[in-house]
Structure formats: structure tokens, C-alpha cells
Amino acid sequence: MNRPVALALALAAAGGACCPTIPRETAPTPVADPTPDPTPDPTPDPTPGDDGVPWQAAGIDWSQPPPALPDPGFTPPIPTEFTMANGIRVLVVENRRLPLVSVRVAIRHAGSRADGAAAGLAAMTADLLDEGAGPWTSETLPEELERLGASLTVAAGQDYAQLTLDSLAETLAPSLAVAAAVLTKPRLTADDVARVKAERLADLALRPDQPRAIASAAFGRLVFGRHPYATPTTGDVATVSKLGKADVERFFRATYGPAAATVVVVGDVEVAAVRRLLEQHLGGWSNKVAVVKPPAAPVAGKPTLGIVDRPGAPQSVVVLGRLGPSVADPNQPANELVNLAIGGSFASRLNSELREKKGYTYGISSSFVRAEWAGTWRVGSSIRTDATGPALRDILTILDGARTPMPAAELAKAKALAIRSLPQDFETNAGIAGAYLTVAMERRPLTYYRDLPGQLAAVTAEGAAAAAESWRDLSIVVVGDWAAIGKDLESLGLPIVRLDADGWPRK
């Protein structure tokens, strides 16, 4: 019998149970006139709600939103701390919710240039550490991490270099072996150095086309002067072009060692097991690091308006601010609250005025950037070219108003935002590890996050206003079309300095 015919007969015999039957189109069946509805019953439905409870019988005023639930409170974990025999400081937080582990390692001063190292050397060295280490080449190291289900990165900031490792709990031991090799036995081959250097130079060559990067670099030079923080950690084309393999090896030997290291481990671990693993993989690390002498403190200069001309730019990138507190700032709670109210949140005074009310910008914000030896407080935004002058005047007016005590409602709102946003830093292993690495690098007590809500709650309106007293004599950088904005900016009455794309004064 023909197979398709046999299959059709079999399906018919089975009643079509194997597959649904596709109905044929048929003429519609005439529908009789509907029976008229009976006379409506004037008695209301006693159960109009989906749950069978009458709306009014529930005793709820549906015209009002429900009241907020009581604050459940939040108690952050306190790490267990120990020091390894070779001097490595270790913080451990046991978090058994998921079989995952986050490890963070910071090398203090491996990001700074206080020893006179060329700008960009710290960042280039950090980039090279995971380009082959121990038995793994630049090709096989990422393959090994992928096999283990782990991720690893290394980067350098102003004050320290940081290795991040995230792994499964079951592969933590071999993942730590890779991380230890990266920290202690990087290959630093000539080919890898040449390749990474070329990549960094290619990135730096794009800076003249990046207005935000230009503004940030120029602001750093205006505010910090000759201090090491004046130059971006990435360096510039001139400094990176001179770097070579010998420079990287020398910097690595001078800065990477156990005495400068702090390790934070968070996740599905036990403290005793972490100690054994770290002793196994990092206990033999013995490199002696050089002592870094703090540079002279930066001196705040006179208010200056730095201009980087970009003819035809449709908007101006604006950064203004001044030297701010270091990580040891005792007034941090008051500073943070007044910053939240002025520019540190979407509903801040700056954003409400310049974005919501006047439409000068898509957004404007302010923030503190703290570092070991000095910090900055800054405001940043991209503003319509035609509104650059008026926007700057509005910004300066709002900042002047920060020195007047905040209304009670505004201060209460800032406190609620600051306190209730703290738990989000502890939602993941990575968040917890990052939070306590910052605590360690800023030399704060391990109870910092438990103490902070009370410190924020204790800030008064007068204390917040006093914290804003230092927000005077601001330096301003504008990257924009001078022909369109120059006349308006000259009316601000500030001394004007014309800058190049690297933030240096034009000759």
C-alpha cells in the first residue's frame, strides 16, 4: 500500500489522536435574533469585587494610596578579618545563598604615580598582568578561566590596582590558582607589551574626539596642578609612547607585593577554608615593595575658566568644581547629604532647574571623587550650546544657595535616600566585596556601614550648610564652540585659559 495513504488511514482509525484536525471552512450558521434582556434589576451586585468582597464593605478608601510598610531595617554583615604570615590582609564574608564566590584583591599604590613613574605606566602594567601568567599564555589563560566558569580582570585607579575574580564555589580553588599566577608570576613578554601598548595608544588617539574625556582631563590639570592626580591614570600619547617592557617590569617589582595587598572574599565559603586556599596559593608571595612617600598636598588655585574650543559643537560639555576632601574626610555624612540635595540625585536642585524646568540639558549631576591624598567635588553636564552661559549662571546661583540651611523636608528626603539606598550595595557577592574593599582602601573601620545610617540621621541642616561652605572659588572647564559661547562666558568675569585637547594651556 502507498505509505502516505496507509498513514492517513491509521490516523483516521486512531481518531486523530496523534495530530489535531484542521477544520475546513464552512458557511456560517445563521444566528437567531437574541432574546431581549430582562428588565434590569435595580438592586446592586453584592459582590462586585474579583474576590467576592464588596469594595465599600472592605472598609478601604480606594481613592488614597496604601500607607508605606514599616521600615524593615538593614544590618550589613561584618567581615571576618585575619592577616596572613606574609602580611596580606584578608576579609571574608560568608554568604551561602548561592554557590558563587567573589574575590577582590587590591594592591595599594600600584595605581599612583607618587614615585615619579610615568603617567599611564600603572594602567598599562595592570592591563598586562592577565596577558599570560605562570603556565598560561595570553591565549590559554582566558581558555582556562572559561573552562572553570570564572571571570578575571585587572585594572588600575589613582590609588591602587584591583584584581576581580568571580567563580563558582566548586571551582574556587583552581580559579584562585590562576589569580595567584596573575598577581605573582605574570609573563610580561615583549610581544604582549608591544600589543597592549599599541592598543592603549589607539584608545588615547581617540581622546580628541571625546569631549567628556577632554573635559575630565582638563579639570584635573586645573585643580591639581603639579600633583600626581592631575594626569589621568591612562596617561596620554606622549607618556605612553615612551613606555617599554623594562618600565613595566620595574614598576611591577616595585609595587606588587604581599605587604601592599588586601584580599576580600565573599560567597559560599568558610573562613577556615579560605585561609587554607590563600596560604596555598599566595602564602609563598614574598616580593618586597617600595615605600611610597606621599606627594606634597595640592594647593587650590584661583578660580579659572578653561576653554577647549570645538567649532560647530551642538552642545558644551561643562565640568566645574574644586579640591575636595580626601578619603579621611570626617564630615562625609554631611557632605553626602548636601550633595544629594544639590546634584546627587535625579530630583536634585540642579537637575530640576536645568533639565525639568528649562530644558538646557538631558541631565546634570554632582559628586565627590575621593582619593587617598586629595579629592574633588565636581558638577558635570552636557548643555545646549545656546544655553551654555545661562546654564552656568544658574548652576553658580544654585551652588550659592547650598550654603543656606536646607528646608526640613528636603533634608529628610536626602537622609531617606542615602540610608535606604545602602542595602543595594549588599545585594550580590560582588557588591559586598566591592563595598568592603573600598572600606579597607579608605582605612575605615569594618563597622563603617553599620555606623553610617546613624551618622547620616544625625546631620542637621546647619551642619549640611557648613559642609557646603567650601563650595566656593570653583574652576570651570567648558568644551564647546567658542565662537558661539565666548561672549557669554567672558561676562562671567573669570580669568580665561585656552586649553588643548589634553588639557594643557595652549602656547
PyMOL commands that set and color helices and strands:
alter all, ss='L'
color gray80, all
select helices_A, chain A and resi 3-13+56-58+121-129+140-148+169-184+190-205+207-209+211-224+228-230+237-240+245-255+258-260+271-282+332-342+349-357+385-401+408-420+422-426+429-441+448-457+461-470+482-490
alter helices_A, ss='H'
color red, helices_A
select strands_A, chain A and resi 80-83+89-94+100-108+151-156+160-168+261-267+305-309+315-324+361-369+375-384+475-480+496-498
alter strands_A, ss='S'
color yellow, strands_A
deselect
rebuild
show_as cartoon
